[in-house]
Amino acid sequence: MLRLICAGITIVSAHSVHAQDTHEVIIRLHRAGDTTAIRNAPVTVDHVIEAGNTDSTGRVRIPDLEDGGHIVEAVATGYEAMFESFKSGPNIKQPIDFEMAPVPPRAAPKGEATGLHFADFERRRVRAVGTFFTHAQLDKATGRPLSNFLKVDATATIVPGPRGESFVASESPASAASPCYAAVVRDGIRIYPYTGATPPDLDKIFTEELAALEFYRRPALVPAELKDASACGALVIWTRSGNP
């Protein structure tokens, strides 16, 4: 009997040594540089604990979190994703504050205004003198770079740049060594050709970034607003950030 009692004490003691204390943790998110609360931001702890979304004060509670080191992740519209480490325990001050940096505003593209407007997309599409893709069509191709999308879905001529880029060119280039690159318009601004500019690398633009797309493979099809820069056709890109 004495041996059984001693064995029981040993088991209990071993469990106590290895048991991990837990405490409620309150995480609070605010904008970097001030105290503006970040609301409705999904928060994850240690990659697997879904803590929920922050409330109107920027807080979320995690009950019974084991004491020790952890990793917190959060995302919020208009902010850069956050990935930080923290410690929890009986002597850690609550709430635990984290800053999230606002996404810097997108710089206006350098180029020349064309007179093309997103509001006139449907009018141009009805004329059907080019190849047009709507928001819904681009959504179905999510994850595909624009180079692949244009080549497969618009049968565009995609040629390699000097550093492995992918550019769109006229369907009848002057020569393989000297392609005739199409004019490119982004949100109404002609970004190519433009002084000192090279065509945009279409491998770095993805369909889910776009609200609409227009492709004119021959100069004769290009809208009047681009006639002065369309010797090799034109690609007109409307982004979702500029045309929600």
VEXGUTI-845198 format. One record per residue: chain; x, y, z of N, C-alpha, C, O, CB in turn; residue in three letters. Coordinates in pm, whole numbers. Glycine has a CB too. Layout:
REM residues N
   c      npx      npy      npz     capx     capy     capz      cpx      cpy      cpz      opx      opy      opz     cbpx     cbpy     cbpz     r
   A        X        Y        Z        X        Y        Z        X        Y        Z        X        Y        Z        X        Y        Z   ala
...
END
This chain:
REM residues 244
   c      npx      npy      npz     capx     capy     capz      cpx      cpy      cpz      opx      opy      opz     cbpx     cbpy     cbpz     r
   A       82     -120        0        0        0        0       86      125        0       57      221      -71      -93        1      120   met
   A      191      123       80      280      239       89      344      266      -46      360      382      -85      388      216      194   leu
   A      381      159     -119      443      177     -250      346      242     -348      386      326     -428      491       41     -305   arg
   A      216      205     -342      115      263     -431       96      410     -402       84      490     -495      -18      189     -418   leu
   A       94      446     -275       77      586     -236      195      668     -287      177      776     -342       65      600      -82   ile
   A      316      614     -269      437      685     -314      436      702     -465      475      807     -518      563      609     -270   cys
   A      392      596     -536      387      604     -682      289      711     -726      313      784     -822      349      469     -743   ala
   A      174      719     -652       74      820     -685      128      959     -664      103     1049     -745      -51      801     -603   gly
   A      201      979     -556      260     1111     -528      359     1148     -638      364     1263     -683      331     1113     -390   ile
   A      437     1049     -681      536     1073     -786      469     1117     -915      516     1210     -980      619      949     -812   thr
   A      358     1051     -953      286     1085    -1076      229     1225    -1068      241     1303    -1163      174      984    -1102   ile
   A      166     1260     -955      109     1393     -937      217     1498     -944      199     1602    -1008       35     1402     -803   val
   A      330     1473     -879      440     1568     -878      494     1590    -1018      521     1703    -1059      552     1520     -786   ser
   A      508     1479    -1094      559     1491    -1231      463     1573    -1316      506     1655    -1397      580     1352    -1293   ala
   A      332     1552    -1298      233     1627    -1374      241     1776    -1341      230     1861    -1430       92     1574    -1344   his
   A      261     1808    -1212      269     1946    -1169      389     2015    -1231      382     2132    -1269      276     1955    -1017   ser
   A      500     1942    -1241      622     2000    -1297      603     2038    -1442      650     2142    -1487      739     1903    -1283   val
   A      531     1949    -1517      520     1969    -1660      394     2046    -1700      380     2084    -1816      521     1836    -1728   his
   A      303     2071    -1606      181     2145    -1639      216     2288    -1676      307     2347    -1618       81     2142    -1521   ala
   A      143     2346    -1774      167     2482    -1821       55     2571    -1772      -62     2544    -1798      178     2488    -1977   gln
   A       90     2679    -1700      -12     2774    -1655      -69     2850    -1774        0     2870    -1874       46     2871    -1551   asp
   A     -193     2893    -1763     -257     2971    -1868     -319     3098    -1810     -355     3102    -1693     -365     2887    -1940   thr
   A     -331     3200    -1894     -395     3325    -1855     -468     3383    -1975     -435     3353    -2089     -291     3426    -1800   his
   A     -567     3466    -1947     -634     3538    -2055     -540     3647    -2107     -475     3717    -2030     -769     3599    -2006   glu
   A     -535     3660    -2238     -453     3764    -2301     -544     3855    -2383     -632     3808    -2455     -340     3701    -2390   val
   A     -520     3984    -2371     -594     4083    -2450     -495     4152    -2544     -398     4213    -2499     -669     4187    -2358   ile
   A     -522     4142    -2672     -437     4206    -2772     -511     4328    -2826     -630     4322    -2855     -400     4107    -2889   ile
   A     -439     4439    -2837     -500     4561    -2890     -419     4610    -3009     -296     4622    -3001     -509     4671    -2780   arg
   A     -486     4638    -3119     -422     4686    -3240     -453     4834    -3261     -567     4877    -3246     -466     4603    -3362   leu
   A     -351     4910    -3297     -374     5051    -3330     -282     5094    -3443     -181     5029    -3470     -353     5142    -3206   his
   A     -319     5202    -3507     -241     5251    -3620     -107     5304    -3573      -98     5371    -3470     -317     5361    -3696   arg
   A       -2     5274    -3648      132     5322    -3612      135     5474    -3609       88     5540    -3701      237     5268    -3711   ala
   A      191     5527    -3502      207     5672    -3490       98     5741    -3413      114     5858    -3376      214     5731    -3623   gly
   A      -14     5672    -3385     -120     5732    -3303     -198     5621    -3234     -156     5505    -3234     -215     5822    -3389   asp
   A     -312     5656    -3176     -388     5558    -3097     -515     5512    -3168     -602     5451    -3105     -425     5618    -2962   thr
   A     -527     5538    -3297     -647     5498    -3370     -666     5347    -3366     -579     5271    -3411     -640     5547    -3516   thr
   A     -779     5303    -3310     -806     5159    -3300     -829     5099    -3438     -890     5162    -3525     -928     5133    -3209   ala
   A     -780     4978    -3458     -801     4906    -3584     -910     4802    -3559     -890     4704    -3487     -669     4838    -3635   ile
   A    -1024     4825    -3620    -1141     4741    -3596    -1154     4628    -3696    -1103     4634    -3808    -1266     4826    -3599   arg
   A    -1223     4524    -3652    -1261     4411    -3739    -1141     4349    -3811    -1153     4306    -3926    -1362     4457    -3842   asn
   A    -1028     4344    -3742     -908     4281    -3799     -896     4138    -3750     -891     4116    -3629     -781     4361    -3762   ala
   A     -892     4038    -3838     -874     3899    -3795     -736     3879    -3731     -635     3923    -3785     -891     3802    -3915   pro
   A     -734     3814    -3615     -610     3793    -3540     -587     3643    -3522     -679     3570    -3485     -614     3865    -3403   val
   A     -465     3600    -3548     -427     3459    -3531     -305     3451    -3440     -213     3532    -3453     -398     3391    -3669   thr
   A     -304     3355    -3350     -192     3336    -3258     -128     3200    -3286     -197     3098    -3297     -239     3347    -3110   val
   A        4     3200    -3296       80     3077    -3318       34     3000    -3441       40     2877    -3444       70     2989    -3195   asp
   A      -12     3071    -3541      -50     3018    -3672     -179     2936    -3672     -236     2913    -3779       61     2933    -3725   his
   A     -226     2891    -3557     -340     2799    -3554     -455     2846    -3466     -568     2799    -3481     -295     2664    -3509   val
   A     -428     2936    -3374     -534     2982    -3282     -602     3103    -3344     -544     3211    -3350     -475     3017    -3141   ile
   A     -727     3084    -3390     -802     3195    -3449     -872     3269    -3336     -974     3224    -3283     -904     3144    -3556   glu
   A     -816     3385    -3302     -866     3460    -3186     -994     3536    -3218    -1064     3579    -3127     -761     3556    -3137   ala
   A    -1025     3555    -3345    -1142     3633    -3383    -1102     3769    -3436     -984     3795    -3459    -1236     3648    -3265   gly
   A    -1201     3856    -3455    -1176     3990    -3506    -1175     4093    -3393    -1245     4077    -3294    -1282     4028    -3610   asn
   A    -1095     4196    -3409    -1088     4301    -3308    -1222     4376    -3299    -1294     4388    -3397     -974     4400    -3340   thr
   A    -1253     4424    -3178    -1378     4497    -3157    -1361     4646    -3188    -1262     4685    -3249    -1427     4478    -3012   asp
   A    -1456     4727    -3147    -1454     4870    -3179    -1338     4943    -3113    -1303     5054    -3154    -1584     4934    -3137   ser
   A    -1278     4882    -3012    -1163     4944    -2946    -1031     4885    -2995     -924     4918    -2944    -1173     4928    -2794   thr
   A    -1039     4798    -3095     -919     4736    -3148     -870     4618    -3068     -755     4576    -3084     -812     4836    -3157   gly
   A     -956     4563    -2981     -913     4455    -2891     -973     4320    -2930    -1081     4312    -2988     -951     4487    -2748   arg
   A     -898     4215    -2896     -948     4079    -2908     -894     4001    -2789     -780     4022    -2747     -906     4013    -3044   val
   A     -975     3910    -2734     -936     3835    -2614     -907     3690    -2649     -979     3628    -2727    -1046     3843    -2507   arg
   A     -800     3637    -2590     -767     3496    -2605     -769     3434    -2466     -675     3455    -2389     -627     3477    -2675   ile
   A     -871     3358    -2432     -878     3298    -2298     -784     3179    -2286     -762     3105    -2382    -1021     3254    -2268   pro
   A     -729     3161    -2168     -650     3041    -2137     -535     3018    -2233     -515     2906    -2279     -738     2920    -2138   asp
   A     -460     3121    -2264     -342     3106    -2348     -226     3064    -2260     -202     3125    -2155     -310     3238    -2426   leu
   A     -154     2962    -2302      -41     2913    -2223       63     3024    -2205       92     3099    -2298       22     2790    -2290   glu
   A      120     3031    -2085      225     3130    -2058      348     3098    -2140      382     2982    -2163      260     3133    -1907   asp
   A      414     3202    -2183      536     3182    -2261      538     3267    -2386      464     3365    -2398      552     3036    -2297   gly
   A      623     3229    -2481      638     3304    -2605      537     3263    -2711      504     3146    -2725      778     3287    -2659   gly
   A      490     3363    -2786      390     3338    -2890      416     3429    -3010      499     3520    -3004      247     3360    -2836   his
   A      344     3402    -3118      348     3484    -3239      206     3528    -3270      114     3446    -3268      412     3407    -3360   ile
   A      188     3656    -3300       57     3707    -3338       63     3758    -3481      160     3822    -3522       11     3820    -3241   val
   A      -42     3729    -3557      -55     3775    -3695     -190     3846    -3708     -289     3805    -3648      -44     3656    -3796   glu
   A     -191     3954    -3787     -315     4027    -3809     -313     4091    -3947     -209     4130    -3998     -337     4134    -3700   ala
   A     -432     4101    -4005     -447     4170    -4134     -566     4264    -4121     -661     4236    -4049     -467     4068    -4252   val
   A     -559     4376    -4193     -668     4473    -4192     -661     4554    -4320     -553     4587    -4370     -659     4566    -4067   ala
   A     -776     4586    -4373     -783     4664    -4496     -716     4799    -4476     -746     4871    -4381     -930     4682    -4541   thr
   A     -627     4833    -4566     -558     4961    -4559     -431     4961    -4477     -365     5064    -4462     -649     5062    -4503   gly
   A     -395     4841    -4423     -276     4830    -4340     -187     4717    -4390     -235     4621    -4451     -314     4807    -4191   tyr
   A      -59     4729    -4364       33     4621    -4396       11     4507    -4296      -17     4531    -4179      180     4671    -4393   glu
   A       25     4385    -4342        7     4269    -4255      108     4274    -4140      222     4315    -4158       22     4136    -4335   ala
   A       64     4232    -4021      149     4235    -3903      188     4094    -3862      106     4003    -3867       79     4307    -3787   met
   A      313     4078    -3822      366     3948    -3775      465     3981    -3665      576     4026    -3693      434     3865    -3894   phe
   A      426     3958    -3538      510     3997    -3424      511     3887    -3318      423     3801    -3314      460     4129    -3362   glu
   A      613     3891    -3234      622     3797    -3122      584     3869    -2992      597     3991    -2982      764     3736    -3112   ser
   A      536     3790    -2893      503     3848    -2762      509     3738    -2657      516     3619    -2690      361     3916    -2763   phe
   A      506     3779    -2532      505     3685    -2420      379     3703    -2338      329     3814    -2322      631     3702    -2332   lys
   A      330     3593    -2285      214     3597    -2196      252     3536    -2062      343     3454    -2054       93     3522    -2257   ser
   A      182     3578    -1958      212     3528    -1824      147     3614    -1719       85     3716    -1751      361     3522    -1802   gly
   A      160     3577    -1593       91     3647    -1484      139     3790    -1463       66     3872    -1407      107     3571    -1356   pro
   A      261     3821    -1505      315     3956    -1479      318     4044    -1604      379     4151    -1604      454     3944    -1422   asn
   A      252     3999    -1712      250     4075    -1836      134     4174    -1833       19     4136    -1810      240     3981    -1959   ile
   A      165     4300    -1855       62     4404    -1852      -37     4385    -1967        3     4355    -2080      126     4544    -1860   lys
   A     -164     4402    -1937     -271     4389    -2037     -337     4525    -2062     -345     4605    -1969     -376     4285    -1991   gln
   A     -384     4554    -2183     -369     4474    -2304     -227     4485    -2360     -151     4575    -2325     -471     4517    -2410   pro
   A     -194     4390    -2447      -65     4393    -2516      -87     4468    -2648     -164     4424    -2733       -7     4247    -2540   ile
   A      -18     4580    -2664      -40     4667    -2780       50     4631    -2898      167     4596    -2881      -17     4812    -2742   asp
   A       -8     4640    -3017       68     4621    -3141       28     4730    -3240      -88     4769    -3249       43     4479    -3201   phe
   A      127     4778    -3314      102     4879    -3416       90     4812    -3553      154     4711    -3581      214     4985    -3417   glu
   A        6     4871    -3638       -3     4827    -3777       21     4950    -3866      -41     5054    -3847     -142     4761    -3808   met
   A      111     4935    -3961      147     5047    -4047       49     5059    -4163       18     4960    -4229      290     5030    -4101   ala
   A       -1     5180    -4188      -89     5199    -4305      -16     5168    -4434      104     5193    -4446     -144     5343    -4309   pro
   A      -87     5114    -4530      -28     5090    -4662       -1     5225    -4727      -91     5308    -4735     -123     5003    -4753   val
   A      121     5250    -4773      151     5379    -4834       69     5399    -4960       43     5303    -5033      300     5390    -4867   pro
   A       27     5521    -4987      -53     5546    -5107       25     5512    -5233      145     5536    -5242      -98     5692    -5112   pro
   A      -45     5455    -5329       18     5420    -5456       58     5548    -5530      -23     5639    -5546      -76     5333    -5543   arg
   A      180     5552    -5574      227     5669    -5647      156     5676    -5782      136     5575    -5849      381     5665    -5666   ala
   A      120     5797    -5820       55     5815    -5950      153     5775    -6060      270     5811    -6055        9     5962    -5969   ala
   A      105     5701    -6158      196     5657    -6265      248     5776    -6343      176     5874    -6367      126     5559    -6359   pro
   A      376     5767    -6382      433     5871    -6466      391     5846    -6610      400     5734    -6660      587     5875    -6454   lys
   A      346     5948    -6673      302     5933    -6811      224     6053    -6858      239     6164    -6806      218     5808    -6825   gly
   A      141     6031    -6956       65     6139    -7019      -82     6104    -7022     -120     5994    -7061      116     6168    -7161   glu
   A     -167     6199    -6980     -311     6177    -6982     -358     6154    -7125     -309     6218    -7218     -385     6296    -6918   ala
   A     -454     6062    -7141     -498     6025    -7275     -638     6072    -7311     -670     6085    -7429     -492     5879    -7289   thr
   A     -721     6098    -7212     -861     6126    -7241     -948     6002    -7237    -1069     6011    -7253     -874     6192    -7375   gly
   A     -885     5884    -7216     -962     5761    -7197    -1013     5756    -7053     -941     5792    -6960     -876     5636    -7229   leu
   A    -1139     5711    -7036    -1198     5705    -6903    -1264     5569    -6881    -1323     5510    -6972    -1301     5818    -6884   his
   A    -1253     5521    -6758    -1312     5392    -6722    -1462     5393    -6744    -1520     5290    -6780    -1280     5358    -6576   phe
   A    -1527     5508    -6722    -1672     5518    -6739    -1716     5489    -6881    -1832     5454    -6903    -1718     5656    -6699   ala
   A    -1626     5502    -6977    -1660     5477    -7117    -1625     5337    -7163    -1635     5306    -7282    -1590     5577    -7206   asp
   A    -1582     5250    -7070    -1541     5114    -7106    -1652     5040    -7180    -1628     4979    -7284    -1499     5035    -6981   phe
   A    -1773     5043    -7126    -1885     4970    -7188    -1914     5023    -7327    -1944     4944    -7418    -2010     4980    -7101   glu
   A    -1907     5153    -7346    -1933     5210    -7479    -1832     5157    -7580    -1868     5122    -7692    -1929     5364    -7473   arg
   A    -1706     5152    -7541    -1604     5100    -7632    -1622     4951    -7655    -1601     4901    -7765    -1464     5128    -7577   arg
   A    -1662     4879    -7550    -1680     4734    -7562    -1793     4700    -7659    -1784     4603    -7734    -1709     4672    -7424   arg
   A    -1901     4780    -7657    -2014     4756    -7746    -1971     4769    -7892    -2024     4700    -7979    -2129     4852    -7715   val
   A    -1878     4858    -7918    -1829     4876    -8055    -1752     4753    -8103    -1744     4728    -8224    -1741     5001    -8065   arg
   A    -1694     4677    -8009    -1628     4549    -8039    -1519     4559    -8143    -1507     4472    -8229    -1730     4449    -8084   ala
   A    -1439     4666    -8137    -1328     4677    -8231    -1196     4629    -8169    -1093     4625    -8235    -1313     4820    -8279   val
   A    -1202     4594    -8042    -1086     4540    -7974    -1125     4414    -7899    -1232     4357    -7923    -1024     4643    -7877   gly
   A    -1038     4371    -7808    -1069     4256    -7722    -1085     4309    -7580     -997     4377    -7527     -956     4146    -7730   thr
   A    -1199     4278    -7518    -1234     4337    -7389    -1258     4227    -7285    -1311     4120    -7316    -1359     4426    -7402   phe
   A    -1216     4257    -7159    -1237     4164    -7049    -1296     4242    -6932    -1244     4347    -6894    -1105     4093    -7009   phe
   A    -1403     4189    -6875    -1472     4254    -6764    -1416     4209    -6629    -1333     4118    -6621    -1622     4224    -6771   thr
   A    -1461     4274    -6525    -1422     4241    -6387    -1447     4093    -6360    -1361     4024    -6305    -1501     4329    -6285   his
   A    -1567     4043    -6398    -1602     3903    -6371    -1511     3807    -6445    -1469     3706    -6389    -1747     3877    -6409   ala
   A    -1479     3836    -6570    -1390     3750    -6648    -1250     3746    -6590    -1185     3641    -6587    -1385     3796    -6793   gln
   A    -1202     3860    -6543    -1069     3867    -6484    -1065     3793    -6351     -964     3733    -6316    -1026     4014    -6465   leu
   A    -1176     3798    -6277    -1184     3725    -6149    -1167     3575    -6170    -1105     3508    -6089    -1318     3754    -6080   asp
   A    -1222     3523    -6279    -1214     3380    -6305    -1071     3335    -6334    -1039     3217    -6326    -1305     3343    -6422   lys
   A     -985     3431    -6368     -846     3399    -6399     -753     3435    -6284     -632     3449    -6304     -802     3472    -6525   ala
   A     -808     3450    -6165     -728     3488    -6048     -604     3400    -6033     -611     3278    -6044     -813     3480    -5922   thr
   A     -491     3466    -6007     -365     3395    -5989     -279     3389    -6113     -163     3350    -6107     -392     3257    -5942   gly
   A     -336     3427    -6227     -260     3422    -6353     -195     3557    -6383     -262     3660    -6373     -350     3379    -6470   arg
   A      -69     3559    -6418       -7     3686    -6459      -67     3734    -6590     -114     3654    -6671      146     3670    -6473   pro
   A      -65     3864    -6610     -127     3922    -6728      -62     3873    -6857     -129     3862    -6960     -121     4073    -6721   leu
   A       67     3843    -6853      135     3792    -6971       70     3663    -7019       44     3647    -7139      284     3768    -6941   ser
   A       43     3570    -6927      -20     3443    -6962     -164     3464    -7007     -209     3403    -7105      -16     3347    -6844   asn
   A     -236     3549    -6936     -377     3574    -6968     -392     3630    -7108     -475     3583    -7185     -440     3670    -6866   phe
   A     -310     3731    -7142     -319     3791    -7274     -280     3693    -7384     -343     3687    -7489     -230     3915    -7282   leu
   A     -176     3616    -7358     -129     3520    -7459     -233     3412    -7486     -256     3376    -7602        2     3456    -7413   lys
   A     -296     3361    -7381     -390     3250    -7396     -530     3298    -7434     -592     3244    -7525     -396     3169    -7268   val
   A     -580     3399    -7364     -719     3440    -7380     -739     3548    -7486     -850     3563    -7538     -772     3488    -7250   asp
   A     -635     3623    -7517     -648     3728    -7618     -558     3702    -7738     -552     3785    -7830     -615     3863    -7558   ala
   A     -488     3589    -7739     -393     3553    -7846     -300     3670    -7878     -270     3696    -7995     -468     3510    -7973   thr
   A     -255     3738    -7776     -163     3850    -7793      -22     3798    -7816       12     3686    -7777     -167     3943    -7670   ala
   A       59     3880    -7878      200     3846    -7900      280     3894    -7779      294     4015    -7757      255     3910    -8034   thr
   A      333     3801    -7702      413     3833    -7584      559     3802    -7615      592     3691    -7657      363     3753    -7458   ile
   A      645     3901    -7596      787     3883    -7629      872     3906    -7505      833     3984    -7418      829     3980    -7743   val
   A      988     3840    -7496     1074     3857    -7378     1151     3988    -7384     1195     4031    -7490     1171     3741    -7367   pro
   A     1166     4051    -7266     1248     4170    -7257     1393     4134    -7231     1426     4016    -7219     1195     4262    -7147   gly
   A     1480     4234    -7221     1623     4206    -7204     1657     4141    -7070     1763     4079    -7058     1701     4334    -7217   pro
   A     1571     4153    -6970     1597     4093    -6838     1496     3984    -6805     1471     3954    -6688     1593     4201    -6729   arg
   A     1439     3926    -6908     1342     3819    -6886     1200     3867    -6865     1113     3786    -6831     1383     3738    -6769   gly
   A     1173     3997    -6884     1038     4048    -6868      948     3995    -6979      995     3936    -7076     1038     4203    -6867   glu
   A      820     4018    -6963      723     3983    -7068      652     4110    -7112      584     4175    -7032      621     3877    -7018   ser
   A      667     4146    -7241      606     4265    -7297      506     4224    -7404      520     4118    -7465      714     4361    -7356   phe
   A      405     4307    -7426      310     4282    -7534      354     4364    -7655      391     4481    -7644      163     4319    -7491   val
   A      350     4300    -7772      398     4364    -7893      297     4350    -8005      198     4277    -7994      532     4305    -7936   ala
   A      322     4422    -8114      238     4414    -8232      238     4270    -8283      336     4198    -8269      287     4511    -8342   ser
   A      125     4230    -8343      117     4094    -8398      208     4077    -8519      233     3965    -8562      -27     4060    -8436   glu
   A      257     4188    -8576      348     4183    -8690      471     4267    -8659      489     4375    -8717      278     4234    -8820   ser
   A      558     4219    -8567      675     4298    -8530      769     4319    -8648      775     4238    -8740      750     4230    -8416   pro
   A      842     4432    -8642      936     4464    -8750     1038     4353    -8767     1073     4316    -8879     1006     4597    -8724   ala
   A     1086     4300    -8655     1179     4188    -8657     1183     4126    -8519     1146     4191    -8421     1322     4231    -8702   ser
   A     1227     4003    -8511     1234     3935    -8381     1331     4006    -8288     1313     4005    -8167     1276     3790    -8399   ala
   A     1434     4067    -8347     1534     4136    -8265     1488     4275    -8222     1542     4332    -8127     1664     4146    -8340   ala
   A     1388     4328    -8290     1340     4464    -8260     1188     4466    -8262     1129     4516    -8358     1398     4567    -8361   ser
   A     1123     4412    -8159      976     4405    -8156      915     4545    -8151      978     4640    -8104      928     4322    -8035   pro
   A      794     4554    -8199      719     4679    -8193      625     4670    -8073      519     4608    -8081      638     4707    -8327   cys
   A      665     4730    -7961      588     4718    -7837      460     4800    -7844      460     4914    -7892      672     4761    -7717   tyr
   A      352     4741    -7794      223     4811    -7791      226     4924    -7689      295     4916    -7587      109     4712    -7760   ala
   A      150     5028    -7717      132     5135    -7619       57     5076    -7499      -26     4987    -7515       53     5257    -7680   ala
   A       87     5126    -7379       22     5077    -7257      -36     5195    -7181       34     5292    -7153      121     4996    -7168   val
   A     -164     5185    -7147     -234     5288    -7071     -278     5227    -6939     -338     5119    -6936     -357     5344    -7151   val
   A     -249     5296    -6830     -290     5250    -6696     -377     5357    -6633     -332     5468    -6606     -166     5220    -6605   arg
   A     -504     5323    -6609     -601     5415    -6548     -603     5550    -6618     -605     5656    -6555     -569     5435    -6400   asp
   A     -602     5545    -6751     -615     5666    -6831     -486     5739    -6860     -485     5836    -6935     -704     5758    -6764   gly
   A     -374     5692    -6801     -243     5754    -6822     -160     5665    -6913     -141     5547    -6884     -170     5779    -6686   ile
   A     -109     5722    -7022      -22     5644    -7110      116     5636    -7046      189     5735    -7039      -13     5707    -7252   arg
   A      151     5516    -7000      279     5497    -6933      387     5447    -7028      506     5447    -6995      264     5399    -6817   ile
   A      342     5404    -7149      438     5368    -7254      368     5382    -7389      256     5334    -7403      494     5222    -7233   tyr
   A      430     5446    -7487      562     5510    -7479      556     5642    -7402      459     5718    -7412      617     5536    -7619   pro
   A      660     5665    -7327      674     5789    -7251      824     5809    -7228      899     5711    -7219      594     5784    -7114   tyr
   A      866     5932    -7219     1008     5964    -7208     1077     5884    -7098     1038     5893    -6981     1027     6112    -7183   thr
   A     1178     5807    -7135     1256     5730    -7038     1190     5604    -6987     1248     5535    -6903     1289     5815    -6923   gly
   A     1069     5571    -7036      995     5456    -6984     1017     5332    -7071     1042     5342    -7191      846     5487    -6976   ala
   A     1009     5217    -7008     1007     5089    -7078      868     5029    -7057      799     5067    -6963     1121     4993    -7026   thr
   A      826     4936    -7142      695     4874    -7122      688     4805    -6985      790     4757    -6935      665     4771    -7236   pro
   A      570     4800    -6924      557     4729    -6796      573     4580    -6814      533     4523    -6915      422     4759    -6731   pro
   A      634     4516    -6713      653     4371    -6715      520     4305    -6680      474     4316    -6566      766     4327    -6617   asp
   A      460     4237    -6774      328     4178    -6754      331     4053    -6666      226     4003    -6627      267     4144    -6887   leu
   A      451     4004    -6635      462     3892    -6540      432     3939    -6398      402     3857    -6310      602     3830    -6546   asp
   A      440     4069    -6374      424     4123    -6239      286     4184    -6216      261     4241    -6109      530     4227    -6213   lys
   A      198     4173    -6314       61     4221    -6301      -31     4100    -6307      -19     4017    -6396       25     4326    -6413   ile
   A     -124     4090    -6211     -212     3974    -6204     -357     4016    -6228     -397     4128    -6196     -199     3904    -6067   phe
   A     -434     3925    -6286     -569     3959    -6329     -658     4008    -6215     -744     4094    -6236     -633     3839    -6393   thr
   A     -638     3956    -6093     -723     3998    -5982     -698     4142    -5938     -773     4196    -5856     -703     3906    -5864   glu
   A     -594     4205    -5992     -566     4346    -5962     -644     4439    -6053     -645     4560    -6032     -417     4374    -5974   glu
   A     -710     4383    -6156     -769     4466    -6261     -921     4469    -6255     -986     4370    -6223     -724     4416    -6396   leu
   A     -975     4586    -6287    -1120     4603    -6295    -1171     4577    -6437    -1285     4535    -6455    -1161     4744    -6249   ala
   A    -1087     4602    -6536    -1123     4580    -6675     -996     4586    -6760     -892     4635    -6715    -1228     4684    -6724   ala
   A    -1008     4537    -6882     -892     4529    -6969     -937     4547    -7114    -1039     4492    -7156     -816     4394    -6950   leu
   A     -859     4625    -7190     -885     4644    -7332     -756     4616    -7409     -648     4661    -7371     -938     4790    -7361   glu
   A     -769     4540    -7517     -650     4509    -7598     -682     4534    -7745     -778     4480    -7800     -605     4361    -7576   phe
   A     -599     4616    -7806     -614     4650    -7947     -489     4603    -8020     -382     4662    -8007     -637     4805    -7967   tyr
   A     -503     4496    -8097     -386     4430    -8154     -329     4503    -8276     -214     4480    -8312     -420     4289    -8192   arg
   A     -409     4590    -8339     -362     4661    -8458     -388     4810    -8444     -484     4849    -8378     -429     4606    -8584   arg
   A     -306     4894    -8505     -325     5039    -8496     -462     5085    -8543     -517     5181    -8489     -219     5109    -8577   pro
   A     -517     5017    -8642     -646     5059    -8696     -760     5044    -8596     -866     5105    -8612     -677     4980    -8821   ala
   A     -740     4964    -8493     -846     4937    -8395     -840     5029    -8273     -935     5035    -8196     -839     4794    -8349   leu
   A     -730     5098    -8256     -704     5175    -8134     -797     5297    -8123     -822     5363    -8224     -558     5222    -8129   val
   A     -849     5327    -8004     -935     5445    -7987     -865     5573    -8031     -742     5583    -8028     -978     5458    -7841   pro
   A     -944     5670    -8071     -890     5795    -8123     -799     5865    -8022     -705     5934    -8061    -1004     5888    -8163   ala
   A     -826     5846    -7894     -745     5911    -7790     -599     5867    -7792     -514     5931    -7732     -805     5884    -7654   glu
   A     -570     5756    -7861     -434     5702    -7861     -370     5699    -8000     -263     5641    -8016     -435     5563    -7804   leu
   A     -433     5757    -8097     -384     5746    -8233     -240     5796    -8250     -167     5747    -8336     -474     5822    -8325   lys
   A     -200     5892    -8168      -65     5948    -8184       43     5858    -8126      162     5888    -8142      -57     6083    -8119   asp
   A        5     5749    -8059      106     5663    -7996       69     5516    -8009       93     5437    -7918      124     5700    -7849   ala
   A       10     5481    -8121      -45     5345    -8132        3     5272    -8257      -71     5191    -8314     -195     5350    -8132   ser
   A      123     5299    -8298      175     5234    -8419      186     5083    -8403      195     5011    -8503      311     5291    -8454   ala
   A      185     5035    -8280      199     4891    -8256       83     4834    -8176       98     4733    -8107      330     4863    -8183   cys
   A      -34     4898    -8184     -148     4853    -8106     -143     4911    -7965      -56     4993    -7935     -152     4700    -8102   gly
   A     -235     4867    -7879     -241     4925    -7745     -304     4829    -7645     -390     4748    -7679     -319     5056    -7747   ala
   A     -257     4840    -7522     -313     4767    -7408     -361     4870    -7307     -283     4954    -7262     -208     4668    -7344   leu
   A     -488     4863    -7271     -546     4959    -7176     -586     4883    -7050     -671     4794    -7053     -671     5033    -7238   val
   A     -522     4919    -6938     -541     4852    -6810     -618     4942    -6715     -583     5059    -6697     -406     4812    -6748   ile
   A     -723     4889    -6655     -797     4962    -6552     -784     4885    -6421     -834     4773    -6410     -949     4981    -6592   trp
   A     -717     4944    -6321     -691     4873    -6196     -806     4887    -6098     -885     4981    -6106     -562     4924    -6131   thr
   A     -815     4793    -6004     -922     4798    -5904     -894     4905    -5799     -987     4960    -5741     -938     4661    -5837   arg
   A     -767     4934    -5774     -734     5037    -5677     -773     5174    -5729     -811     5262    -5651     -586     5033    -5644   ser
   A     -765     5193    -5861     -800     5321    -5918     -943     5328    -5967     -996     5437    -5991     -708     5353    -6029   gly
   A    -1007     5210    -5983    -1144     5204    -6038    -1222     5097    -5966    -1257     4994    -6025    -1142     5175    -6192   asn
   A    -1252     5118    -5836    -1320     5015    -5756    -1461     4985    -5809    -1531     4901    -5753    -1329     5059    -5610   pro
END
